[in-house]
C-alpha cells in the first residue's frame, strides 16, 4: 500500500506532499478543477515518490492550465522526477525546476547509467 498524498494551497501555489502514484492520486484528480482555479505553480519538493500515473497527472494539470492561458510552473523536482520526465521524453512539454541541480544531457545520461537506467 502506498503512503498518503496530501496537498495544500498557498496563494497561487499548490504544494504536494507524500507519494503521487496511481493509488493516491484519485482525490487530487477529483478536486483538480477547484484546486487549480488560481494556481500558477505546483511545488513537488516534498513528494517522496512519483510514478508514471503521477507524472501523467502533472502533465494533465499543466496542459489544463495552458488551455486556460496560464503557464503552470512545476518547481522543486527531485533528480528522480527529472529523470522520469527525461525517460518519457517530456522535457519540452513538462519543464521542471529542480531542488538540487540542473541536468544537462551528459549529466542526465551519466546519472542514469549510475542508477542502472538505460536511455
C-alpha positions as CSV (number, residue, x, y, z in Angstrom):
1,X,0.0,0.0,0.0
2,X,1.3,3.5,-0.9
3,X,1.9,6.2,1.6
4,X,-0.6,9.0,1.6
5,X,-0.7,12.1,-0.7
6,X,-1.5,15.4,0.8
7,X,-1.8,18.8,-0.7
8,X,-2.1,22.4,0.5
9,X,-3.0,25.6,-1.3
10,X,-0.8,28.6,-0.6
11,X,-1.8,31.7,-2.7
12,X,-1.0,30.7,-6.3
13,X,0.9,27.5,-5.4
14,X,-0.3,24.0,-4.8
15,X,2.1,22.1,-2.5
16,X,2.1,18.3,-2.9
17,X,3.5,16.0,-0.1
18,X,3.9,12.3,0.2
19,X,3.5,9.9,-2.7
20,X,1.9,10.7,-6.1
21,X,1.1,7.4,-7.7
22,X,-1.9,5.5,-9.2
23,X,-3.1,4.5,-5.7
24,X,-3.1,8.0,-4.2
25,X,-3.9,10.5,-7.0
26,X,-7.7,10.0,-7.2
27,X,-8.7,12.6,-4.6
28,X,-6.4,15.2,-6.3
29,X,-7.9,14.2,-9.7
30,X,-11.5,14.6,-8.4
31,X,-10.7,18.1,-6.9
32,X,-8.4,19.3,-9.7
33,X,-10.9,22.0,-11.0
34,X,-11.3,23.7,-7.7
35,X,-7.7,23.3,-6.6
36,X,-6.2,24.6,-9.8
37,X,-8.5,27.5,-10.4
38,X,-6.0,30.2,-9.5
39,X,-2.7,28.3,-9.5
40,X,0.4,29.2,-11.4
41,X,2.8,26.8,-9.6
42,X,2.9,23.2,-8.3
43,X,5.6,22.6,-5.7
44,X,6.7,19.0,-5.8
45,X,9.7,19.3,-3.5
46,X,8.0,17.3,-0.7
47,X,7.0,14.4,-2.8
48,X,8.8,11.2,-1.8
49,X,7.9,9.3,-5.0
50,X,6.1,9.9,-8.3
51,X,5.2,7.0,-10.7
52,X,4.1,7.3,-14.3
53,X,0.5,7.8,-13.3
54,X,1.5,10.7,-11.1
55,X,3.6,12.1,-13.9
56,X,0.6,11.8,-16.2
57,X,-1.5,13.8,-13.8
58,X,1.1,16.6,-13.6
59,X,1.2,16.7,-17.4
60,X,-2.6,16.9,-17.5
61,X,-2.7,19.7,-14.9
62,X,-0.1,21.7,-16.8
63,X,-2.0,21.2,-20.1
64,X,-5.3,22.2,-18.5
65,X,-3.8,25.4,-17.1
66,X,-2.2,26.1,-20.5
67,X,-5.6,25.8,-22.2
68,X,-6.8,28.5,-19.7
69,X,-3.9,30.7,-20.7
70,X,-1.9,30.0,-17.5
71,X,1.7,28.9,-17.7
72,X,2.0,26.4,-14.8
73,X,5.4,26.0,-13.2
74,X,6.4,22.7,-11.7
75,X,9.0,23.5,-9.0
76,X,11.1,21.5,-6.6
77,X,11.5,18.4,-8.8
78,X,13.9,15.8,-7.4
79,X,16.6,14.2,-9.5
80,X,14.3,11.1,-9.8
81,X,11.4,13.1,-11.1
82,X,13.6,14.9,-13.5
83,X,14.9,11.5,-14.7
84,X,11.3,10.2,-15.1
85,X,10.4,13.2,-17.2
86,X,13.5,12.6,-19.4
87,X,12.8,8.9,-19.8
88,X,9.4,9.7,-21.2
89,X,11.0,12.4,-23.3
90,X,8.7,15.1,-21.8
91,X,11.2,17.9,-21.2
92,X,9.6,20.2,-23.8
93,X,6.0,19.8,-22.6
94,X,6.9,19.3,-18.9
95,X,9.8,21.6,-17.9
96,X,10.6,21.1,-14.2
97,X,12.8,23.1,-12.0
98,X,14.8,21.1,-9.5
99,X,15.8,21.5,-5.9
100,X,19.3,20.1,-6.4
101,X,20.9,20.8,-9.7
102,X,20.0,21.2,-13.3
103,X,20.9,18.4,-15.6
104,X,22.4,18.8,-19.0
105,X,22.2,15.9,-21.4
106,X,25.6,14.5,-20.4
107,X,24.9,14.6,-16.7
108,X,21.5,13.0,-17.2
109,X,22.9,10.1,-19.1
110,X,25.8,9.7,-16.7
111,X,23.4,9.7,-13.6
112,X,21.0,7.3,-15.3
113,X,23.8,4.8,-16.1
114,X,25.0,5.1,-12.5
115,X,21.4,4.3,-11.3
116,X,21.1,1.3,-13.7
117,X,18.7,3.1,-16.1
118,X,19.1,2.8,-19.8
119,X,18.2,5.8,-22.1
